[in-house]
Amino acid sequence: MHVTNPAQIGLGFLPLHDIAHNQLSDSVRSHSSQPSLPKMADKVSKIVARLQTRISEGQFYEAQQQARVVAARHVKAHNHAAAVDVLASVAQSLLRAGQGASAGDLCIALVDVYRAAEEPPSPQSRDRLLGCLRLFDPAEPTRRKYINEMVQYVGCPCPFGCYDL
């Protein structure tokens, strides 16, 4: 709302200080640096879809590197959930494509993101970690390192390991 005539103030219009405040509020709302949650989820799903297309085209290394870059940006912005979504989805796609080394690297990065979030392990994080583990080829060399990182993050109290891992 823009008032050009000061005589209009007080005649059914907002006082001048309210006009400035409303314009500022509208400006801040329209230029907010934080996207809304549905927009962020939509962005993440588009990124994952683009990376999965690269995987289907056989560009495994490029997909892995781009997933790492995207995840690092989300971690820096303290958006750990988006980083987890990207890493887990792309890692699982790489595992299904038989690219265990690239996927193993992303799985280890996934554990690192969980640690960076400083949240205790939850049933959802365990499910996501175990979902990746189930897709590994038993002969894949990075599998053992991933298991060690995962067990350290989950924090198994039993010296014989956790029954659910």
N, C-alpha and C positions, 0 to 999 in steps of 0.2 A: 504494500500500500504506500503510495507516494502522495504527500500533501504539498501542493505548491502554494496555497494561500493560507497564511497563519490564522486567518479569521475562521477557517473551517475547523480548527482545533476546538474541541469542546461542544460542537454542534452535531453530536451524534457520531463523531469520528474519534479515533483513539488520541490520547494525549501524545505530544511530540516524543517524550522519552519512551513510551510504549511502541511507537512507530519504529524508532531506531532499534529497540530490542527485538521486535518481531522480524524486522528485516535481517538483523544479525542472526537470529535463530534459524530463519529460513535458509540463509546463506550457509551456516554451519551444517544444517541437515543435508543440504544438497551437495556439499563438498566433503562429506564425512570420509575419513580415510579407512574406516573399518567397514567392509562390505557386510551386508546382513547375512545371517546364517544360511538361508536358502541359496543366496547368490554364491556363497563360499562353497557349499556342497555341490552346486552346479558346476563351479569352476574346477573343483577337484575331480568330479566325474568326467568332465571334458578332457582334462589332462590325462587321466588314466586311460580313457578311450583312445586318445592320440598315441600314447605310449604302447598300448596293446596293438594298435595298428602297425606300429613300427616292428613289434615282435612278430606279427603275422607276416610281415614283409621280409623277415630274416635279418633285420637290423638290431640284433640283440645288444651289442655293446653300446650303441647309441641310446637305446631305450634305457639301459642300466644307468648310463652316465646322466641322462636327463632326469631320471627318477631321483638320483642322488642330489642333483642341483635343486630340483623343485622341493624335495624334502628339507634340504638345508635352509632354503628360504623360509619355509613354514616354521621350522624350529627357531630361526632367528626372530621371527615375528611372534613367537610364543604360541603358535597354532599347532600344537603337537598332534592333535587329532587328525588334521589334514595330512601331516607328514606320515603318520601311521597308515592312513588309508592309501596313500600313494605307494609307499614302500611295500606294504603287504600285498596289494593288488598286483603290482608289477612283478614282485618276486614270485608270486604264485603263477602268473602267466609265463614267466621265464622257466619255472620248474616244469610246467606242463609242456613247454617247448623243448625240454631236454637240456636246458642251459643252466646246469647246477652251479657252476662256478660264479657266474654273474648273479644268479639268484641268491647264492650263499652270501655274497657280499652285501646284497640288499637286506637279507634277513638279519645279518649281524648289525647293519645300520639301524634296522628296526628295533633291535634290543637297545641300542644306544639311545634312540629317541625315547623309548620308555624310561630309560634311566634319566635322561635330560628333563623329562616331565616331572620327575621327583614324586611320582605317585606310586603307591604300593601296587603290587601285582593284583589284578582283578580277574574274575572269571572271563571277562571279555578279552583281556590281554593274553591270558593263558590260551584261550581258544584260538586266537589269531596266531600266536606263536606255534601252537601244536598243529594248526592247519597247514602252516608252511612246512613244518617238520615232516608231516605225513606224505608230502609230495616229493621229498628228496629221494634220489636214488641211494640205496644203502652204501654203494661204493663211492659216492661223491666225497672227495677229500674235505671240502668246506663244511660238510655236515657235522663232523665231530666238533669243530670249533664253534659252530652255531649251537650245538647242544650244550657245550660248556658255558657259553655266554648266557644261554637261556636259563640254565640251572642256577647260575650265579645271580641272575636277576630275580628269578622266582624265589630263591632262597630256601632250598630244601633243607629242613632240619635233620633229616635222617641220613646217616652216613652211607646207607645203601641206595640212596636216591628217592625221589618222590614216586609213589605208586602211579600217579596219573601222568607222569612224564615218561 
